[in-house]
Every structure is written in C-alpha cells, then in structure tokens.
Amino acid sequence: MFPVETRHSDTNVVRWLLTAFSLVIVLLAIWLVREVLLLALTAIIFAILLTTPIRFFVRHGVNRALAVLLTVFLIGAIVSAASALALPDLLEQFRILVVQTLPSAGQVLQRELSPENLTARFPFLRDFLTDVSLADLTNQLWQQIISGLATVSGQVFPFVTNLFSVLFSLLVVIFLSIYFVADPDPHWRGILRLVPISYRPRAREILLSLDHTLRQFLQTQIILMILTGILTTVAMLVLGLPLAGVLGVISGLFSFVPNFGPLLALVPVLAVTIINSPEKVLLVVLVYFGIQFIVGQVVAPLLLGSEIQLPPAVILLSQIVFGIFFGFLGLLLSVPLAAIGAVLIREIYVRDVLGDTEAGLRVTPKYEKALEQRRAAPYHAEPPSSC
C-alpha cells in the first residue's frame, strides 16, 4: 500500500495536469473562433451605443420596446438626412481623391525622387553615389513605398479585396446588436450563471464597471471623432485646400484608432497638399498634428477622466499585440480590449486577490445608485435601466 501522502500528491499532480490540459484546449478553441469573438465584441460595443438613447427614454418613463423603436427611428432619420445632405458631395470628393489626387501625388513623388532632381538639389550626393547606384536606390525606395501603400490599403480597407466577407460580418454585427438590445436579460443572466453563486454579487459590480468604462469611452470617442473631423475640415478650408470635407471625414473616422489612425489619415491630406499647394506641406503637417495634439492631449483627458484613461504605452502595446494576432479588426478594437483588460485586472486581481479596496472604479452618483440596486437585486435581474 502506498502512503496517504503519496496518493494525495499523485492526485494533486493529476488534477494540475488536467487543469493545464483543459486550459490549453480552451485557449485553442478561443483561438480558432477568434474572429467570431471579435465580431461579438463589436456587436456588444454597438449595442452599448444603441442603449445610451434607449436608457435615456426609459429613465423618462418610456416603455423599453417603444424606446428601442424610437432609437432605431431617430438613428435612421439622422443617417438618412445626413446622407441626403452631405453624402453626394462627399462621394464625389472621395472619387476625386482616389481616382485623381492619389495617383497624381504618386507621380509627383516619383518625379521628385528621380536621380536628376535629387542630385540637382543635393550636389553632395554625387560625391557618395554614382548616377547608376542612385537610380537603383530611388527605384527601390519608390517600389517599397508603392508596396507599403498597397499593403496598408489592403489591411485598412479590407472591403476592397473581400467585399462579401465584410458585408457578411456587418450583417452579423447588426443582427447580434439588435438581439442584445432587444432582449438583454438572457445574456445578462447567462453571464452571471457562469460564476459561483457566492461571487455573483461581486460579478455584478464588475459588469457594472465594464459597462461604465466602455460606455464612457465610446461616448467620448465619438465626440473626439466628430471634433477631429470638424477641426480638420475647417483647417483645410482656411489653408485653401480642396476636398476639405472628405479629408475631415477620413481624419475623424481614422481617429478612432489612436497612433496609427492619424498617421494613415495624413496620407490623403499630404497627397492633396502636394498636388495643389506643395509650398504649404510643412504648414499643413504642423496644423494637422496640432489638431491631433489638442484633441488627444487636452480634450480627451477632460472628457474621459483619470479613472478611464490608459497609459500611452499600454495603448501602443495593445495595438501592436492585437494587430499582430487578430489583424485589422484586432487593431480597431485594441483600445476597447485594453480597457476591458484593465478593468478586469483592477477589479479581480488588484481588488479581490490582492485586497486593494481603493483600486476600484469611482463612478458617478448615478452609477453608484445603480450599483446599490444591483447589489439588492437577485443575480438574474436585468441591469437597471438607469445605469
């Protein structure tokens, strides 16, 4: 007979091996369905945006079903009005930008990078490079620029190469968002049923923190996108550049992705400047990054608050990691994913494991009231409409 200690040790080893094996299987399954999970996260983010006006109506006594219909009607009316007023002109500007301006800017750059122009402007290059080697160098540089732009455009605008896949993904996101908004109670109860009963009150608090963080982040991001688009459009008009409207729209949309988004949006701005006012290139760049600095470093901290902000290093690392593993969609959702991870680490590890009770999210009185309601409610209750 083996000693009791030996059998107990063997049992622990087997338990740890089974746990490790199960963890590997779960991680592998998550990796295989990573695109579906990212689409689900996109749908959740879109549903959070939709529930903002819905909760406003509910707080003012409107039935939830009617609030959903009113929200859908208002969004449809706003989109239709905006499309009728601005879309034709923006589409024409976008066509001019893609068909005429960008190719012309490429030709100008290729001409400026020719060996003759470079040696004429910088005579000292003749002392280091022969005309043949310089020509090879400029040709290689131009080919790398072209291939780089093609790679970026294929990643940033995947609909150019895979329209059907993108349309299908959009339909999945739209229908999932509608399901989440129309009947959130089953999804809410399903999440809480996955945790032990003793931890469900705490799980409700963590879900509230996630809801508060994502909601405030998304609302702020929309405001920043609109502000960036308006300021860029006004700045381009003041500088006398054409296609100011579409340049502002592109800058506003791309500002959703920090760091990389503004850099990509700078490409069409520079193309328009090179073709129309090459002497203003430096001024346009300074004004463009001045707008980005004001919006990102002055306005954003005021709207987000210290509890929601992520360090710039964390944002950059999350973009690199999620972009490498999940492609364009991972890059697009990198900041919300980083915010979710920060909340989970703070609430579960720092507060519950380490016992640092001061690390919790400090929310507004409205959310504090909702938190008290959720503590008193049964674990299967729907999130309070006031939160």
CORURHU-V500307 format. One record per residue. N is the residue number from 1. D_LAST is the distance of its C-alpha to the last C-alpha in Angstrom with 1 decimal. Layout:
n->N d_last->D_LAST
n->N d_last->D_LAST
//
This chain:
n->1 d_last->61.3
n->2 d_last->58.7
n->3 d_last->57.4
n->4 d_last->54.1
n->5 d_last->52.7
n->6 d_last->53.7
n->7 d_last->52.1
n->8 d_last->48.9
n->9 d_last->48.9
n->10 d_last->49.6
n->11 d_last->46.7
n->12 d_last->44.3
n->13 d_last->45.7
n->14 d_last->45.2
n->15 d_last->41.7
n->16 d_last->40.8
n->17 d_last->42.6
n->18 d_last->40.8
n->19 d_last->37.4
n->20 d_last->38.4
n->21 d_last->39.7
n->22 d_last->36.6
n->23 d_last->34.5
n->24 d_last->36.9
n->25 d_last->36.6
n->26 d_last->32.8
n->27 d_last->32.9
n->28 d_last->35.6
n->29 d_last->33.6
n->30 d_last->30.6
n->31 d_last->33.0
n->32 d_last->34.6
n->33 d_last->31.4
n->34 d_last->29.8
n->35 d_last->29.8
n->36 d_last->28.0
n->37 d_last->25.3
n->38 d_last->24.9
n->39 d_last->24.7
n->40 d_last->21.9
n->41 d_last->20.0
n->42 d_last->20.7
n->43 d_last->19.4
n->44 d_last->16.1
n->45 d_last->15.8
n->46 d_last->16.8
n->47 d_last->14.4
n->48 d_last->11.5
n->49 d_last->13.2
n->50 d_last->13.7
n->51 d_last->10.3
n->52 d_last->9.4
n->53 d_last->11.9
n->54 d_last->11.2
n->55 d_last->7.8
n->56 d_last->9.8
n->57 d_last->12.5
n->58 d_last->10.8
n->59 d_last->9.5
n->60 d_last->13.2
n->61 d_last->14.7
n->62 d_last->15.5
n->63 d_last->16.1
n->64 d_last->14.1
n->65 d_last->17.5
n->66 d_last->18.6
n->67 d_last->15.4
n->68 d_last->16.3
n->69 d_last->19.9
n->70 d_last->19.2
n->71 d_last->17.3
n->72 d_last->20.2
n->73 d_last->22.7
n->74 d_last->21.4
n->75 d_last->21.3
n->76 d_last->24.8
n->77 d_last->26.1
n->78 d_last->25.1
n->79 d_last->26.6
n->80 d_last->29.7
n->81 d_last->30.3
n->82 d_last->29.9
n->83 d_last->32.2
n->84 d_last->34.8
n->85 d_last->35.0
n->86 d_last->34.7
n->87 d_last->35.1
n->88 d_last->38.9
n->89 d_last->39.7
n->90 d_last->37.4
n->91 d_last->38.9
n->92 d_last->42.4
n->93 d_last->41.5
n->94 d_last->40.2
n->95 d_last->43.4
n->96 d_last->45.5
n->97 d_last->43.7
n->98 d_last->44.1
n->99 d_last->47.5
n->100 d_last->49.3
n->101 d_last->47.7
n->102 d_last->46.7
n->103 d_last->50.1
n->104 d_last->52.0
n->105 d_last->50.2
n->106 d_last->51.2
n->107 d_last->54.8
n->108 d_last->54.8
n->109 d_last->53.5
n->110 d_last->56.1
n->111 d_last->58.8
n->112 d_last->57.7
n->113 d_last->57.7
n->114 d_last->61.2
n->115 d_last->63.9
n->116 d_last->65.9
n->117 d_last->63.1
n->118 d_last->62.0
n->119 d_last->65.6
n->120 d_last->66.3
n->121 d_last->63.4
n->122 d_last->63.7
n->123 d_last->67.4
n->124 d_last->67.0
n->125 d_last->65.5
n->126 d_last->69.1
n->127 d_last->70.1
n->128 d_last->67.6
n->129 d_last->67.2
n->130 d_last->69.7
n->131 d_last->68.9
n->132 d_last->68.6
n->133 d_last->66.2
n->134 d_last->64.2
n->135 d_last->64.0
n->136 d_last->62.9
n->137 d_last->60.2
n->138 d_last->58.8
n->139 d_last->59.0
n->140 d_last->57.1
n->141 d_last->54.5
n->142 d_last->54.0
n->143 d_last->53.8
n->144 d_last->51.1
n->145 d_last->49.1
n->146 d_last->49.4
n->147 d_last->48.5
n->148 d_last->45.5
n->149 d_last->44.2
n->150 d_last->44.8
n->151 d_last->42.9
n->152 d_last->39.9
n->153 d_last->39.9
n->154 d_last->40.0
n->155 d_last->37.0
n->156 d_last->34.9
n->157 d_last->35.9
n->158 d_last->36.3
n->159 d_last->36.5
n->160 d_last->39.9
n->161 d_last->41.3
n->162 d_last->39.1
n->163 d_last->37.8
n->164 d_last->37.6
n->165 d_last->35.5
n->166 d_last->32.9
n->167 d_last->32.8
n->168 d_last->32.3
n->169 d_last->29.5
n->170 d_last->27.8
n->171 d_last->28.1
n->172 d_last->26.7
n->173 d_last->23.6
n->174 d_last->23.2
n->175 d_last->23.7
n->176 d_last->21.5
n->177 d_last->18.6
n->178 d_last->19.4
n->179 d_last->19.5
n->180 d_last->16.1
n->181 d_last->14.5
n->182 d_last->16.8
n->183 d_last->16.4
n->184 d_last->13.8
n->185 d_last->14.6
n->186 d_last->18.0
n->187 d_last->16.8
n->188 d_last->14.1
n->189 d_last->16.9
n->190 d_last->19.4
n->191 d_last->17.9
n->192 d_last->17.6
n->193 d_last->21.1
n->194 d_last->22.5
n->195 d_last->22.1
n->196 d_last->24.2
n->197 d_last->23.1
n->198 d_last->23.4
n->199 d_last->21.1
n->200 d_last->18.2
n->201 d_last->16.3
n->202 d_last->16.6
n->203 d_last->15.8
n->204 d_last->12.3
n->205 d_last->11.8
n->206 d_last->13.4
n->207 d_last->11.3
n->208 d_last->8.1
n->209 d_last->10.5
n->210 d_last->11.7
n->211 d_last->8.5
n->212 d_last->8.0
n->213 d_last->11.8
n->214 d_last->12.5
n->215 d_last->10.1
n->216 d_last->11.6
n->217 d_last->14.9
n->218 d_last->15.2
n->219 d_last->14.3
n->220 d_last->16.8
n->221 d_last->19.3
n->222 d_last->19.5
n->223 d_last->20.2
n->224 d_last->22.8
n->225 d_last->24.4
n->226 d_last->24.9
n->227 d_last->26.2
n->228 d_last->28.5
n->229 d_last->29.8
n->230 d_last->30.6
n->231 d_last->32.3
n->232 d_last->34.3
n->233 d_last->35.4
n->234 d_last->36.5
n->235 d_last->38.2
n->236 d_last->40.2
n->237 d_last->41.3
n->238 d_last->42.4
n->239 d_last->44.3
n->240 d_last->46.0
n->241 d_last->44.8
n->242 d_last->44.6
n->243 d_last->41.7
n->244 d_last->39.2
n->245 d_last->36.6
n->246 d_last->36.6
n->247 d_last->36.7
n->248 d_last->33.6
n->249 d_last->31.8
n->250 d_last->32.9
n->251 d_last->32.0
n->252 d_last->28.5
n->253 d_last->27.9
n->254 d_last->29.5
n->255 d_last->27.6
n->256 d_last->24.6
n->257 d_last->26.9
n->258 d_last->27.8
n->259 d_last->31.5
n->260 d_last->33.0
n->261 d_last->31.4
n->262 d_last->32.9
n->263 d_last->36.2
n->264 d_last->36.4
n->265 d_last->35.5
n->266 d_last->38.4
n->267 d_last->40.9
n->268 d_last->41.0
n->269 d_last->40.8
n->270 d_last->43.9
n->271 d_last->45.6
n->272 d_last->45.4
n->273 d_last->46.6
n->274 d_last->49.5
n->275 d_last->50.7
n->276 d_last->50.5
n->277 d_last->50.6
n->278 d_last->51.6
n->279 d_last->52.5
n->280 d_last->48.8
n->281 d_last->47.4
n->282 d_last->47.0
n->283 d_last->45.5
n->284 d_last->43.0
n->285 d_last->42.0
n->286 d_last->41.5
n->287 d_last->39.5
n->288 d_last->37.3
n->289 d_last->36.5
n->290 d_last->36.1
n->291 d_last->33.3
n->292 d_last->31.7
n->293 d_last->32.1
n->294 d_last->30.6
n->295 d_last->27.5
n->296 d_last->27.1
n->297 d_last->28.3
n->298 d_last->27.5
n->299 d_last->24.6
n->300 d_last->22.4
n->301 d_last->22.4
n->302 d_last->21.4
n->303 d_last->18.4
n->304 d_last->17.2
n->305 d_last->18.0
n->306 d_last->20.0
n->307 d_last->17.5
n->308 d_last->16.8
n->309 d_last->20.4
n->310 d_last->22.8
n->311 d_last->26.5
n->312 d_last->28.7
n->313 d_last->30.8
n->314 d_last->27.9
n->315 d_last->26.9
n->316 d_last->30.6
n->317 d_last->31.3
n->318 d_last->28.4
n->319 d_last->29.6
n->320 d_last->33.1
n->321 d_last->32.3
n->322 d_last->29.9
n->323 d_last->32.2
n->324 d_last->35.2
n->325 d_last->33.8
n->326 d_last->31.7
n->327 d_last->33.3
n->328 d_last->31.8
n->329 d_last->28.5
n->330 d_last->28.2
n->331 d_last->28.9
n->332 d_last->26.4
n->333 d_last->23.5
n->334 d_last->25.0
n->335 d_last->22.5
n->336 d_last->19.3
n->337 d_last->21.3
n->338 d_last->22.3
n->339 d_last->18.8
n->340 d_last->17.9
n->341 d_last->21.1
n->342 d_last->20.6
n->343 d_last->17.3
n->344 d_last->19.1
n->345 d_last->22.2
n->346 d_last->20.6
n->347 d_last->18.6
n->348 d_last->21.2
n->349 d_last->24.5
n->350 d_last->24.3
n->351 d_last->22.3
n->352 d_last->23.3
n->353 d_last->26.8
n->354 d_last->27.9
n->355 d_last->26.3
n->356 d_last->25.0
n->357 d_last->22.2
n->358 d_last->22.0
n->359 d_last->20.9
n->360 d_last->17.2
n->361 d_last->14.5
n->362 d_last->14.1
n->363 d_last->10.6
n->364 d_last->9.9
n->365 d_last->10.0
n->366 d_last->6.7
n->367 d_last->5.5
n->368 d_last->8.7
n->369 d_last->8.2
n->370 d_last->5.5
n->371 d_last->8.2
n->372 d_last->10.9
n->373 d_last->9.9
n->374 d_last->10.0
n->375 d_last->13.3
n->376 d_last->14.7
n->377 d_last->14.0
n->378 d_last->16.6
n->379 d_last->16.3
n->380 d_last->16.4
n->381 d_last->13.6
n->382 d_last->11.1
n->383 d_last->7.5
n->384 d_last->5.9
n->385 d_last->5.6
n->386 d_last->3.8
n->387 d_last->0.0
//
